[in-house]
Amino acid sequence: MGHRYKLAIIGNGMICNAAHLPALAPLRKAGKVEVAAVADIRPQAAHETAKRYDIPAWYTDPQKMLDEVKPDWVSICTPNCHHDWMIQALRAGANVMCEKPLALTCVQAKEAFRVAKEEGKLLFPCQSRRWSPDMNFASDVVAKGLLGKPYFADLSFIRRYGIPTWGMFHMKEENGGGPFCDLGVHFLDALLWMTGNPRVEAVSGSAFDTLAQKGEDVLLSIKESGAYIGTFTPRPYKHEEFNVEDSAVGTIRLAGNFTVNFKFTWALNQPTAKHIIICGDQGGLDVEEMMLYHNVGGYQGETKLKYFDNRPYAGVAFDAHYYMYDHVYNVLEGREEPRVKPEETLNVVAAIEAFYRSAAENREVRTTELEGYQV
């Protein structure tokens, strides 16, 4: 029997209720984790989350929770500006799991990993897509050399009208940005992970906030924003508060003459869709369709690849979080090495920072310009 960890959660919105707490249920049942407390600045969210999941204590002040509960494991589920509570939790002596993105700037990311090292604690970014069955299968396809050397990728996560209206994701002061740091971070992290983490060299991007400003003229759906479960106490939405991008498009240049086109949107007059297409000198892979484009005996071939998910949580909503929690528990017990490495996280954060700077300055931004991102 391994160690029993006392865990607390900061931020009790959708991802906490839909993904983290359900994923913790098997560890709680096995006696490996005790969820001791939750905290949210909204009393109703904290109180109802604690009641719903039979958690003994709830707080509206996360610092008070850290001081009184003294957890050895903290999961941070706030909107995307995670930095302050991440540092506070590490300084309080806790291992930390932090929802994506870990940080919005290289300086923030470097500081967080430095503090974790100083405190002797694990800091783990929740890049959950690495545990999804399609990404695991696609990673194996790339690793087996079926694409040859990758040199181009096309990433799209398009929501026609999927503006998050149930929290504070539309507010720059709470979220830092819009769909690039909310949706794009998943696809970019998965691509870099699958292709050996080629260094991000430059980003040229554009940000738009056109459709989100239409307010009452647009009928919005919580389900279309990805929050199909877990939104028990949504925060009232006002479109006048929207001050991030609703669409992010552009190009990323990676080391090794590798180019990535991207399009990440919460609102765009285009059909809802998502895909990752990776092209190499031996073949191309459409991850969404799991179609391999390659030559066979001198002929152009298209092979539909079949994969099976026989893992225990197959088909469960937010199944990747279950495997991620099992993994982090095993890392803390010394049985596994962290799947998400600091250098990989810094690469993703560099792309985020460079994109927002590029969009603001209307030019390509090289990562060598970013403070804290060493070549």
C-alpha positions as CSV (number, residue, x, y, z in Angstrom):
1,M,0.0,0.0,0.0
2,G,1.4,3.4,-1.0
3,H,1.2,6.7,0.7
4,R,-2.2,8.3,1.3
5,Y,-2.1,11.9,0.1
6,K,-4.2,14.8,1.4
7,L,-5.5,16.7,-1.6
8,A,-7.2,20.0,-2.0
9,I,-8.6,21.8,-5.1
10,I,-8.4,25.5,-5.9
11,G,-11.2,26.4,-8.4
12,N,-14.5,24.6,-8.3
13,G,-15.9,25.3,-11.7
14,M,-16.6,23.0,-14.7
15,I,-13.3,21.2,-15.0
16,C,-13.1,20.5,-11.3
17,N,-16.6,19.0,-11.2
18,A,-16.6,17.3,-14.6
19,A,-13.1,16.0,-14.8
20,H,-10.9,16.2,-11.6
21,L,-13.2,15.1,-8.9
22,P,-14.7,12.2,-11.0
23,A,-11.2,11.1,-11.9
24,L,-10.2,11.2,-8.2
25,A,-13.0,8.8,-7.3
26,P,-11.0,5.6,-7.9
27,L,-8.0,6.9,-5.9
28,R,-10.3,7.9,-3.1
29,K,-12.0,4.5,-3.1
30,A,-8.6,2.8,-3.0
31,G,-7.5,4.9,0.0
32,K,-4.7,6.5,-2.0
33,V,-6.1,10.0,-1.8
34,E,-8.1,11.9,0.7
35,V,-9.9,15.0,-0.8
36,A,-9.8,17.2,2.3
37,A,-11.1,20.5,1.0
38,V,-12.0,22.7,-2.0
39,A,-11.8,26.4,-2.5
40,D,-13.5,28.9,-4.8
41,I,-14.0,32.7,-4.7
42,R,-17.7,32.0,-5.2
43,P,-19.2,30.5,-2.0
44,Q,-22.0,28.7,-3.9
45,A,-19.5,26.9,-6.1
46,A,-17.3,25.8,-3.3
47,H,-20.2,24.8,-1.0
48,E,-22.1,22.8,-3.6
49,T,-18.9,21.1,-4.9
50,A,-18.0,20.0,-1.4
51,K,-21.6,18.7,-0.8
52,R,-21.8,17.0,-4.2
53,Y,-18.6,15.0,-3.7
54,D,-18.7,14.5,0.1
55,I,-15.7,16.7,0.9
56,P,-15.5,17.8,4.5
57,A,-14.3,21.4,4.1
58,W,-14.8,24.2,1.7
59,Y,-13.3,27.7,1.6
60,T,-13.7,31.0,-0.3
61,D,-10.1,31.9,0.5
62,P,-7.6,29.4,-1.0
63,Q,-4.7,30.8,1.1
64,K,-6.7,30.1,4.2
65,M,-7.3,26.5,3.0
66,L,-3.6,26.0,2.3
67,D,-2.8,27.3,5.8
68,E,-5.4,25.3,7.7
69,V,-5.6,22.0,5.7
70,K,-1.9,21.8,4.9
71,P,-2.5,19.5,1.9
72,D,0.4,17.6,0.3
73,W,-1.3,17.6,-3.1
74,V,-3.1,20.5,-4.7
75,S,-4.9,20.6,-8.0
76,I,-5.4,24.0,-9.5
77,C,-8.5,24.3,-11.6
78,T,-8.9,28.1,-11.9
79,P,-9.2,29.9,-15.2
80,N,-5.9,30.1,-17.1
81,C,-4.1,32.7,-15.0
82,H,-2.7,30.0,-12.7
83,H,0.6,31.4,-11.7
84,D,0.0,33.0,-8.2
85,W,-1.9,30.0,-6.7
86,M,0.6,27.6,-8.2
87,I,3.4,29.4,-6.4
88,Q,1.5,29.7,-3.2
89,A,0.6,26.0,-3.2
90,L,4.2,25.0,-3.8
91,R,5.4,27.3,-1.1
92,A,2.8,25.8,1.3
93,G,4.6,22.4,0.8
94,A,2.2,20.8,-1.7
95,N,2.8,18.9,-4.9
96,V,0.9,20.6,-7.6
97,M,-1.1,19.6,-10.6
98,C,-2.0,22.6,-12.7
99,E,-4.6,22.8,-15.4
100,K,-3.3,23.9,-18.8
101,P,-1.7,26.2,-19.6
102,L,0.9,26.0,-16.9
103,A,1.9,29.6,-17.5
104,L,1.4,32.4,-20.0
105,T,5.0,33.6,-20.2
106,C,8.4,31.9,-20.1
107,V,9.3,33.9,-17.0
108,Q,6.3,32.5,-15.1
109,A,7.0,29.0,-16.2
110,K,10.7,29.1,-15.3
111,E,9.8,30.6,-11.9
112,A,7.2,27.9,-11.2
113,F,9.6,25.0,-12.0
114,R,12.4,26.8,-10.0
115,V,10.1,27.1,-6.9
116,A,9.1,23.4,-7.3
117,K,12.7,22.4,-7.3
118,E,13.5,24.6,-4.3
119,E,10.6,23.0,-2.4
120,G,11.4,19.5,-3.5
121,K,7.9,19.1,-4.9
122,L,6.3,17.8,-8.2
123,L,4.8,20.4,-10.5
124,F,2.8,18.7,-13.1
125,P,1.0,20.4,-16.0
126,C,-2.4,18.9,-16.9
127,Q,-1.8,18.3,-20.6
128,S,-4.5,15.6,-20.5
129,R,-4.7,15.0,-24.2
130,R,-1.5,12.9,-24.0
131,W,-3.7,10.2,-22.4
132,S,-6.5,10.3,-24.9
133,P,-6.6,7.2,-27.1
134,D,-6.3,9.0,-30.4
135,M,-3.2,10.9,-29.4
136,N,-1.6,7.8,-27.9
137,F,-2.2,5.9,-31.2
138,A,-1.1,8.8,-33.4
139,S,2.1,9.1,-31.3
140,D,2.8,5.4,-31.9
141,V,2.3,5.9,-35.7
142,V,4.8,8.8,-35.7
143,A,7.3,6.9,-33.4
144,K,7.2,3.9,-35.8
145,G,8.4,6.1,-38.6
146,L,5.3,5.7,-40.8
147,L,5.4,9.4,-41.6
148,G,9.2,9.7,-42.0
149,K,10.5,13.1,-41.0
150,P,7.6,15.5,-40.1
151,Y,7.9,18.9,-41.7
152,F,4.4,20.3,-41.8
153,A,1.3,20.2,-39.6
154,D,-2.1,21.7,-39.7
155,L,-4.0,22.2,-36.4
156,S,-7.6,23.3,-36.1
157,F,-10.0,23.4,-33.2
158,I,-13.0,25.4,-34.5
159,R,-16.0,26.2,-32.5
160,R,-18.6,28.1,-34.6
161,Y,-20.2,29.6,-31.5
162,G,-18.6,28.0,-28.5
163,I,-17.8,31.0,-26.3
164,P,-17.4,29.9,-22.7
165,T,-20.3,31.8,-21.0
166,W,-20.1,29.8,-17.7
167,G,-17.0,31.3,-16.0
168,M,-14.4,33.9,-16.5
169,F,-12.6,32.5,-19.5
170,H,-13.7,35.5,-21.6
171,M,-11.9,38.0,-19.2
172,K,-8.2,38.8,-19.9
173,E,-7.4,39.6,-16.3
174,E,-8.5,36.1,-15.3
175,N,-7.6,34.0,-18.4
176,G,-4.8,35.8,-20.1
177,G,-6.2,35.1,-23.5
178,G,-8.9,33.3,-25.5
179,P,-9.0,30.1,-27.6
180,F,-5.2,30.0,-28.3
181,C,-4.4,29.4,-24.6
182,D,-7.6,27.6,-23.9
183,L,-8.0,25.2,-26.9
184,G,-4.8,25.5,-28.9
185,V,-2.5,24.6,-26.0
186,H,-3.9,21.0,-26.1
187,F,-3.3,20.5,-29.8
188,L,0.1,22.2,-29.8
189,D,1.3,20.2,-26.8
190,A,0.2,17.0,-28.4
191,L,1.9,17.8,-31.7
192,L,5.2,18.7,-30.1
193,W,5.1,15.6,-27.9
194,M,4.4,13.3,-30.8
195,T,7.2,14.8,-32.9
196,G,10.0,14.9,-30.4
197,N,9.5,18.4,-29.0
198,P,11.1,20.4,-31.8
199,R,12.0,23.9,-30.5
200,V,9.5,26.7,-31.2
201,E,11.5,29.3,-33.2
202,A,8.9,31.9,-34.2
203,V,5.2,32.6,-34.3
204,S,3.2,34.9,-36.7
205,G,-0.4,35.2,-35.6
206,S,-3.5,37.2,-35.7
207,A,-6.2,37.6,-33.0
208,F,-9.8,38.7,-33.7
209,D,-12.7,39.5,-31.3
210,T,-15.3,40.1,-33.9
211,L,-18.3,37.8,-33.3
212,A,-18.1,37.8,-29.5
213,Q,-18.9,41.5,-29.5
214,K,-22.3,40.9,-31.1
215,G,-23.7,40.1,-27.7
216,E,-27.4,39.3,-27.7
217,D,-27.4,38.9,-31.5
218,V,-25.7,35.5,-31.1
219,L,-27.4,32.5,-29.4
220,L,-24.8,30.8,-27.3
221,S,-24.8,27.3,-25.9
222,I,-22.9,26.0,-22.9
223,K,-22.6,22.6,-24.6
224,E,-21.0,24.1,-27.7
225,S,-18.3,25.7,-25.4
226,G,-17.2,22.3,-24.3
227,A,-18.9,22.4,-20.9
228,Y,-21.4,19.7,-21.5
229,I,-21.2,18.5,-17.9
230,G,-20.0,20.0,-14.7
231,T,-21.5,23.5,-15.0
232,F,-23.7,23.4,-11.9
233,T,-23.2,26.9,-10.7
234,P,-22.4,29.0,-13.9
235,R,-21.3,32.6,-13.4
236,P,-23.7,35.1,-15.1
237,Y,-22.2,36.0,-18.5
238,K,-22.0,39.6,-19.9
239,H,-20.6,40.0,-23.4
240,E,-19.5,43.5,-22.4
241,E,-16.8,41.8,-20.2
242,F,-15.3,39.9,-23.2
243,N,-11.8,41.3,-23.8
244,V,-9.8,38.3,-25.3
245,E,-9.7,36.9,-28.8
246,D,-12.5,34.8,-30.1
247,S,-10.3,33.5,-33.0
248,A,-6.6,32.9,-33.3
249,V,-4.9,32.0,-36.6
250,G,-1.4,31.9,-37.8
251,T,1.8,30.0,-38.3
252,I,4.5,28.6,-36.0
253,R,8.0,27.8,-37.2
254,L,9.7,24.9,-35.5
255,A,13.4,23.9,-35.5
256,G,14.3,21.6,-38.4
257,N,12.4,23.5,-41.1
258,F,9.1,22.3,-39.6
259,T,6.1,24.6,-40.2
260,V,2.7,24.5,-38.4
261,N,-0.5,26.3,-39.5
262,F,-3.1,26.8,-36.8
263,K,-6.7,28.0,-36.4
264,F,-8.3,28.0,-32.9
265,T,-11.6,29.6,-32.4
266,W,-14.5,30.1,-30.0
267,A,-16.5,31.9,-32.7
268,L,-16.0,31.8,-36.4
269,N,-18.5,31.6,-39.3
270,Q,-17.2,28.2,-40.3
271,P,-18.4,24.7,-39.4
272,T,-17.4,23.3,-36.0
273,A,-14.4,21.0,-36.6
274,K,-11.1,19.8,-35.2
275,H,-8.2,18.1,-36.7
276,I,-4.5,17.5,-36.4
277,I,-2.7,16.6,-39.7
278,I,1.0,15.8,-39.6
279,C,2.9,15.5,-42.9
280,G,6.3,13.8,-43.3
281,D,8.5,12.8,-46.2
282,Q,7.1,9.2,-46.1
283,G,3.5,9.9,-45.3
284,G,0.8,12.0,-43.7
285,L,-1.6,11.4,-40.9
286,D,-5.1,12.9,-40.3
287,V,-5.4,12.2,-36.6
288,E,-9.1,12.9,-36.4
289,E,-9.9,10.5,-39.2
290,M,-6.9,8.3,-38.4
291,M,-6.2,8.2,-42.1
292,L,-2.6,7.5,-43.3
293,Y,-1.7,9.0,-46.7
294,H,1.3,7.2,-48.2
295,N,2.6,5.5,-51.3
296,V,2.2,1.8,-51.7
297,G,4.2,0.0,-54.4
298,G,4.4,3.2,-56.4
299,Y,0.7,4.0,-56.0
300,Q,-0.9,6.7,-53.9
301,G,-2.6,5.0,-51.0
302,E,-5.0,6.0,-48.2
303,T,-5.1,3.6,-45.3
304,K,-7.8,3.8,-42.6
305,L,-6.0,2.9,-39.4
306,K,-8.0,1.1,-36.7
307,Y,-7.2,1.4,-33.1
308,F,-8.9,0.0,-30.0
309,D,-9.2,1.4,-26.5
310,N,-9.4,-1.4,-24.1
311,R,-8.3,0.6,-21.1
312,P,-10.5,0.6,-17.9
313,Y,-12.0,4.1,-18.4
314,A,-12.7,3.9,-22.2
315,G,-15.8,5.9,-23.1
316,V,-16.0,7.7,-19.7
317,A,-16.3,11.5,-20.0
318,F,-12.9,13.2,-19.5
319,D,-11.3,9.7,-19.4
320,A,-7.8,11.2,-19.9
321,H,-8.0,12.8,-16.5
322,Y,-8.4,9.4,-14.9
323,Y,-5.2,8.1,-16.4
324,M,-3.4,11.3,-15.7
325,Y,-4.3,11.1,-12.0
326,D,-3.2,7.5,-11.8
327,H,0.1,8.6,-13.5
328,V,0.7,11.4,-11.1
329,Y,0.1,9.2,-8.1
330,N,2.6,6.7,-9.5
331,V,5.1,9.5,-10.1
332,L,4.7,10.6,-6.5
333,E,5.3,7.0,-5.4
334,G,8.5,6.8,-7.5
335,R,7.1,4.2,-9.9
336,E,7.0,6.3,-13.0
337,E,8.8,9.3,-14.5
338,P,6.6,12.4,-15.4
339,R,5.2,12.1,-18.9
340,V,5.1,15.9,-19.2
341,K,8.6,17.4,-18.9
342,P,9.5,21.0,-17.9
343,E,11.4,21.6,-21.2
344,E,8.3,20.5,-23.2
345,T,6.1,22.8,-21.1
346,L,8.4,25.7,-21.6
347,N,8.3,25.1,-25.4
348,V,4.5,25.3,-25.4
349,V,4.5,28.4,-23.1
350,A,7.0,30.1,-25.5
351,A,4.5,29.6,-28.4
352,I,1.7,31.1,-26.3
353,E,3.7,34.1,-25.3
354,A,5.0,34.6,-28.8
355,F,1.5,34.3,-30.3
356,Y,0.0,37.0,-28.1
357,R,2.9,39.3,-28.7
358,S,2.8,38.7,-32.4
359,A,-0.9,39.5,-32.6
360,A,-0.4,42.7,-30.5
361,E,2.5,43.9,-32.6
362,N,1.4,42.7,-36.0
363,R,4.7,40.9,-36.8
364,E,6.5,37.6,-36.5
365,V,8.0,37.1,-33.0
366,R,11.0,34.9,-32.5
367,T,11.3,33.0,-29.2
368,T,14.8,34.4,-28.8
369,E,13.1,37.7,-28.0
370,L,11.3,36.2,-25.1
371,E,12.7,36.7,-21.6
372,G,13.4,33.4,-19.9
373,Y,13.5,31.3,-23.1
374,Q,17.0,30.2,-23.7
375,V,18.1,28.6,-26.9
